[in-house]
């Protein structure tokens, strides 16, 4: 059976990742943190199962994630932390746009505009 027919299991919790808006894999791809050449072989996780990334999302649809230690936003340079919050939140909103589009979609159109330019 093809991987797309099997669904995508979260490597952390083992449950299915049922929607692109829950996908850490596609969020990382959309924001440019995942090389497009490795998208098809990279492990999937729920966004909630990657608290380091989830802590950067500012959206009421996402439960806030608290991270302690060296990867907590409070431990990062404030400019860098703000840039990450802006980028990851925009990426999360892009996932919702993709989710609402009808018909077949070209995966190369998923990334944010500045990331698409970088990938070309």
N, C-alpha and C positions, 0 to 999 in steps of 0.2 A: 504494500500500500504506500502511496506517495505521502511524504511528510505533510503536505497541505491537506490531505484527506484524514490524517491522523489527528490533526489539531496540534497545538503547541503546549507542552507541559512546562510549567515553571520549574526551573532547576532548584529553587529554594524550597517551595512548599509542596511541589508535586501535583498541584491542581492545574486544570486547563486554564490558559489565558484566553478568555472568551471573546475579547474585543480589542481592537487596536487602541482604544482609549485606556486600556489597562496594561498595555505592552511597554515594558522597559526597553525591549529590543528596538521597537520602532521609534520610541522616543529618542533613544541614543542615535539612531540613524537620522532622524529628522533634524536634530541639533548639530550633527556633524561629529559625534563622538564614536561613530562606528563606520569603518570603511565599507563602502557599498559592495566591494568584492567579497566581503566576509559575511554579509547579511544572511545569506542562506545557510551558513554553517555555524552561526553564533548561537549561544544558548539564550533561551527566552526566560524572562522573569516577569512577574507582576510588578508594576511600578511600586506598589506597597512593599514588595519584597526586596527592594533596593532603597533603603531609607536614605542613603547618602545622596541619591538623585531626587528622591521624593521630597526631601526637606527643602528643595529649591522651588517647588511649585507653589504658587500663590493663586489658588482657585478654590472656590467653595465646594467643588465636586470632589476634592481630594482631601482626605483626612491628613492633618498636619503630622509630619514625622519629626520626632526628636532624635537627634544624633549626639552622642557624646564622644569625646576623644578628638584625635587630630583631624578628622574629616567633618567635624561639626562646623556649620557656617560661622558660629561664634569664634572659632579658632582660626579662621581664614582672614586674610587681609580684607578689610571692609569693602574696598573697591572691587576686588575679585569676587567676593561673596555676592555683591549686588549685581555684577555682570552675570554670574551663574543663575541667580534668581530670575533675572530678565530673560536670559536665553532659554532656560528650561521651562519657564512659564509660557513663553511664546511657542516653544515646541509642543507643549501639552495642548495649547489652544489649536495648534495645527493638526494634532491628532483628531480633535473633535471636528474640524473642518473636513478632513479626509473621511471620517466616519459618516458624515452627513451627505457626502457626494453620492449621486446615483450612478449606476452602471459600472463598467470596467474602468479601472484606474491604472495608470502607468506608475509603477513604484518609483521611477526616476523623478517624478513630479512631487513626491512626498516631502523632501527636505525644504527647510526654510530657504528663501531666495538666495541669501548670501552663501549658504552651504551648497546649493545647486551649482552656483558659479564655481566654487572651489572644486567640486566633483567633476566638472566638465573638462 
